[in-house]
């Protein structure tokens, strides 16, 4: 399995849409539109805060792993 790409504000595409769908499934308020916009950044920051991660609004390896684990539990 390939590494999840780093997702951050301004990025667009299917990976962002998947991130948004995953966050929404976990109860975070975000629309799956494929654009890493301010609401997406805020949802990522809230997820990071809720999971004791560095709160930077960027989905890199640490946040990606935590998101995968949270989805597995959901």
Secondary structure per residue as TSV (DSSP state, phi and psi in degrees):
chain	resnum	aa	ss	phi	psi
A	1	X	-	360.0	136.5
A	2	X	-	-80.7	157.7
A	3	X	-	-65.2	144.4
A	4	X	-	-69.2	135.3
A	5	X	-	-67.7	157.8
A	6	X	-	-74.4	126.4
A	7	X	B	-113.6	132.1
A	8	X	-	-151.2	168.3
A	9	X	T	-50.8	136.2
A	10	X	T	98.7	-18.6
A	11	X	-	-76.4	146.0
A	12	X	B	-131.7	161.4
A	13	X	S	131.6	-174.4
A	14	X	H	-64.8	-36.0
A	15	X	H	-63.9	-38.7
A	16	X	H	-66.8	-42.8
A	17	X	H	-61.6	-40.2
A	18	X	H	-64.6	-42.4
A	19	X	H	-57.7	-47.4
A	20	X	H	-62.1	-42.1
A	21	X	H	-62.9	-42.2
A	22	X	H	-63.1	-45.1
A	23	X	H	-63.1	-41.3
A	24	X	H	-61.9	-42.9
A	25	X	H	-61.1	-29.5
A	26	X	T	-87.1	1.6
A	27	X	T	98.9	8.4
A	28	X	-	-89.3	142.8
A	29	X	-	-80.0	102.9
A	30	X	-	-157.1	146.3
A	31	X	-	-101.5	132.4
A	32	X	-	-80.1	86.3
A	33	X	S	-115.9	0.0
A	34	X	S	79.2	7.4
A	35	X	B	-117.9	122.3
A	36	X	-	-78.0	83.7
A	37	X	-	-98.2	-174.8
A	38	X	H	-60.4	-44.6
A	39	X	H	-60.0	-35.6
A	40	X	H	-67.6	-44.7
A	41	X	H	-59.2	-43.2
A	42	X	H	-63.5	-39.9
A	43	X	H	-65.7	-41.2
A	44	X	H	-62.6	-45.0
A	45	X	H	-61.2	-40.9
A	46	X	H	-65.6	-42.7
A	47	X	H	-59.7	-45.7
A	48	X	H	-61.3	-44.6
A	49	X	H	-61.9	-45.3
A	50	X	H	-63.7	-23.6
A	51	X	T	-112.4	19.4
A	52	X	T	54.6	42.9
A	53	X	-	-106.4	167.6
A	54	X	-	-61.8	125.4
A	55	X	-	-91.8	96.1
A	56	X	S	-130.6	-4.7
A	57	X	S	75.3	10.2
A	58	X	-	-112.6	133.3
A	59	X	B	-97.7	99.7
A	60	X	-	-115.8	-158.5
A	61	X	H	-55.9	-50.4
A	62	X	H	-62.8	-48.7
A	63	X	H	-67.7	-38.9
A	64	X	H	-59.3	-44.3
A	65	X	H	-64.1	-44.8
A	66	X	H	-62.6	-38.8
A	67	X	H	-65.1	-43.1
A	68	X	H	-61.4	-41.3
A	69	X	H	-67.8	-40.3
A	70	X	H	-63.7	-39.9
A	71	X	H	-66.9	-35.9
A	72	X	H	-64.8	-31.3
A	73	X	H	-82.3	-24.1
A	74	X	-	-70.9	360.0
